[in-house]
């Protein structure tokens, strides 16, 4: 756990170090007025993302909030987990999509929202749903939803700086110091790709945090492993159009629906009795195995918002009592 925290802290330092370096170079090359423009742009964008982010998620997923009277069991599970986590009980919503998944979002702990899709309620049993809710509650407790939103601004800022200096700086390049501006633009473009990969890495780390958080809230690792297996299976059965509808929000989900067809072939090898679940015995067998990813799998993981599913469940096997 501490290893993951240290990696996250180092990542934050590296990302903000990069943005500081690039903005400083821009300030030197273009003058303090331009420096303040880009700094103000970043701050304004972060504030806008902070304010309207939840509404965008609600609108995109057609979230309908439910009260305790209409869904008492879901409310009981969320309330129990929130109490264990030591956070206020979040608002609870249901998305009408048949794609099985869950997600958490909100501006702060007091503004937390946990949502499940209609597809997940028809696919998972109570222990599995509770493990999924524990994962989402952990996202809120860790405040990583807000963190990943803020970090996502950094690649955007790099892109805007590069675009302006490389494609709209023709007048500036004719003036003295134009070569410096072009060089800064090229560096900003390179840093755009680097910071984008680092943000994806941060997204994968937060999933490991939330998985462990669910176990610490009292859920058995095999329940979360089975839930992930079933979510992958359910996503693999969905049509491409349904997956495309939520493409922009997959970073919020428990798993990446776009990788389901590949992941289901890998996970079926763990399900030895073909029961459609991963029981404690199967998880224990995975614990004893050494998992090595191919170069292609590692490359796909680097470009993904979520960890490799086999490695993720392997990590869950290490948490068994």
Secondary structure by P-SEA (a helix, b strand, c coil): caaaaaaaaaaaaaaaaaaaaaaaaaaaaccaaaaaaaaaaaaaaaaaaaaaaaaaaaaaacbbbbcccccaaaaaaaaaaaaaacccccccccccccccccccccccccbbbbbbcaaaaacccaaaaaaaaaaaaaaaaaaaaaaaaaaaaaaaaaaaaaaaacccccccccccaaaaaaaaaaaaaaaaaaaaaaaaaaaaaaaaaaaaaaaaacccaaaaaaaaaaaaaaaaaccaaaaaaaccccccccccccaaaaaaaaaaaacccccccccaaaaaaaaabbbbbcaaaaaaaaacccccaaaaaaaaaaacc
